[in-house]
Amino acid sequence: MEDHSKMIESLLEDVVDYGKTSFELAKLKTFDKASDIVSTLIPHTIVFLLLAVFMLFLNLGLAFWLGDIMGSTFLGFFAVAGFYILAGLILHFFMHKWIKKVICNYIIRSVYK
């Protein structure tokens, strides 16, 4: 009888060890995925910020140039703003689902790679 209790006790210790090991493995896998996502996100963020600054100065230059051509600076800014509102409406109404699908697929691919 004592033999069975030692076996059960040993089995319970193994189960506890297995549970702890499984938990540690899950933590490590989560940490690996999170670090992979962050390490991918940081360079993309830097490139995005640089492109945003480039686009800001490009649009300012375009607005001032168009304003010079049209005879009034504010008309150049309105022309640039009109272009962006038109582009935004086209994207929203015609390409919204496609863009959402591409972004979702990218996120899913980066999580499961």
SVG drawing of the C-alpha trace seen along z (x, -y; Angstrom):
<svg xmlns="http://www.w3.org/2000/svg" viewBox="-18 -87 32 89">
<polyline fill="none" stroke="black" stroke-width="0.4" points="0.0,0.0 2.9,-2.3 4.3,-1.5 1.1,-2.9 1.2,-6.1 4.8,-6.7 3.9,-6.2 1.0,-8.5 3.1,-11.1 5.8,-10.8 3.2,-11.1 1.7,-14.2 5.2,-15.8 5.7,-15.0 2.4,-16.6 3.3,-19.7 6.7,-19.9 5.1,-19.4 2.6,-22.2 5.4,-24.5 7.4,-23.7 4.4,-24.1 3.7,-27.5 7.3,-28.6 7.3,-27.5 4.1,-29.4 5.7,-32.5 8.8,-32.1 6.8,-31.7 4.7,-34.8 7.8,-36.8 9.4,-35.6 6.3,-36.7 6.1,-40.0 9.7,-40.8 9.4,-39.8 6.5,-42.1 8.1,-45.0 11.4,-44.5 9.4,-44.6 7.3,-47.5 10.2,-49.9 11.9,-50.1 8.5,-50.4 7.6,-53.3 10.9,-55.1 10.4,-54.7 6.8,-55.9 7.8,-59.0 10.5,-59.9 8.0,-59.5 5.5,-61.6 8.0,-64.4 8.9,-64.2 5.3,-64.3 4.7,-67.3 7.4,-69.4 6.4,-68.2 2.8,-69.3 3.8,-72.6 6.1,-73.3 3.3,-72.2 0.7,-74.4 3.0,-77.4 3.9,-76.8 0.2,-76.4 -0.6,-79.5 2.0,-81.4 0.6,-80.2 -3.0,-81.0 -2.1,-84.4 -3.1,-83.7 -1.3,-81.4 -4.5,-80.1 -5.8,-78.9 -2.8,-76.7 -3.5,-75.2 -7.2,-74.7 -6.1,-72.9 -3.8,-70.5 -6.5,-70.0 -9.1,-69.3 -6.9,-66.7 -6.5,-64.9 -10.2,-65.0 -10.9,-63.5 -8.2,-60.8 -9.5,-60.0 -13.1,-59.7 -12.0,-57.4 -10.0,-55.2 -12.9,-55.1 -15.6,-54.2 -13.8,-52.0 -10.7,-50.5 -11.6,-50.3 -12.3,-46.6 -9.2,-45.8 -6.9,-47.8 -8.4,-46.3 -7.9,-42.8 -4.3,-43.4 -3.5,-44.8 -5.3,-41.9 -3.4,-39.4 -0.1,-41.1 -0.8,-41.0 -1.9,-37.3 1.2,-36.4 3.5,-38.1 1.9,-36.5 2.0,-33.0 5.5,-33.0"/>
</svg>
